[in-house]
């Protein structure tokens, strides 16, 4: 890797067997971990980014301090993240549909990538925001009744308690 570069490895959990090294001592697994270690030590002006949707599937040796300096959870898109995306894609920090979008973002689970995709559907800011609001309304309608996200959490905890 050249100096002053960034390497991104998407979905690292798909790059090797998800069994830990204790369970599966394949040389193939060892190679992947070794490459991570060597790449990390090979220069101070290099950034290596791994992404995963399944952190729990990664070998703890990969996650320990010294292997990965930071772990950043990228959750669902909230209001502040939306405002950043709106500015980045359309150079706006306020618009007529913003209050509705803010309300909808508090009621549905949507990723920043999904919001970005909707904002990129049109260069016309009015169209892009209309598309996003419609997308969020559809997600809300698809949710179970009785209060959206909170109702799902209540149902889940009720099922856990009743199964004991």
N, C-alpha and C positions, 0 to 999 in steps of 0.2 A: 504494500500500500504506500503510495507516495506521501510525503510529509504534507501537513495541513490538508487532510482529507477527512471525509465522513463516509463510513461504511454502514449501510442499513441492511440488516438481515430480517426480512419479514417472516413472521410465523415460525420462529425458531423451534417451536415444539414439533413442527413437521419435518425438521432437518435430520432427525435421528429417532431411534426407538425411544418411546416414552418410559420404558422400564429403567429403573435406576441402575447404576453401575454395580451395586451390590447384587441385584437380581439378574442382571444381564451383563456379562463381562466381555461383550463383543469388542474386537479391536476397532470396529467401525465407530462405536460410541466414543472410544478413547481418542480417536483421531479428531473428532469434532470438538471435544473438550480441549485437546491439546492446541488446536488451531486458535481457539478463543484465547487461551492463555498466551500463546506466542504473539498473536496480533495485538493483544492488550499491552504487552511489554515492549513492542517493537518501536514505539516512539511516543513522545509526550505531546505531539501536536496532531494527534489522530483521535477521532471520536468514533466509537462503534456503538450502534444502536440496534438492539434486538427488540422485536415486537412479538407478542403472544396474546392470545385470548385465554390461555390456559396455564397460568403461572404455576399452578399446583402440579402440572405434569412434568415440570422441569426438574432435573436432578438438583438437589440442594447444593452440590458442589459448584454448580454454575451460578447460583444466586448468592453465594457467600461474599462477605466483604473482601475486597481485593480483586475479585473477578468482575463484579458489577458495582460501580460507584453509586449509582442512583437507581431507584425503582420508582417509576412514575405511573400512577394509576390514571388512566384516561377514561373517565366515566361518561355518563350521559351528558348531553348538551344542556347547560343551564343558561340563564339570562346573560351573564357576563361573557361567556364563550360565544353566544349568538351575536352580541354586539361587536365582538372582535371580528367574527366572520363577516358580518354585514359591512364593516369598515374595510376589511381586506378585499372583499369582492366587489363592493359597489361604492366605496368611499362615502358611506352615510353613517351618521351616529344617531339618527332619529328619523321617524317616518310614521305616517298615519297608522299602518297596521301593527306598529311595535307593541302597543298595549295588549292587543289580542294575542300576538305571538308570545309575549312574556307570560300571559296567563296559560296558554296552551303548553308552553315548555315546562311549566310547573305541574302540569297534570299528566304528561305522557313521558315515556322513556324513548328518547331518540338520540342517536349518536351524532357527534360533530360531523362525521363523514356524511351522514344522511342529510343534515342541514346544508352542508356545503354543496352536495349534489343538487339540492333544490335551488339554492342560490345561483348555481351555475347554469341553470336551465335557460336563462335569458339574460341578455345584457341590459335589458330594460328593467330597472329596479322595481317598478310597479308590478310588472309581470312576475319577476322572480319572487317578490314577497307574497304575491297572491298565490303562487304555486306552493310556496312553503306553508302558508297558512292553511291552504286546502289539504296538504299532506298531513299536517298536524291534526286538523279536525278529523280526518279519516282515521288516523291512529287512535284518537280519543274515542271515536264511535266504535272501533273494533275492540275496545277494552271492556271487561266485564262491568256491569252496572254497579251501583252502590259506591261511587266515589273513586273510581280509577285506581291509581297506584296504591293508595292507602288501603283500599278494599282488598287488593291482591295480597298485601302484606298481612292484613288481619286474617284472611282466609288461610294463608299458609301457616301462621302461628296457631290458629285454631285447630288445623289438621294435626299439627305436631303434638299439641297438648292432648287432643282427644285420642291419639294413638298410643298414649302411655299407659 
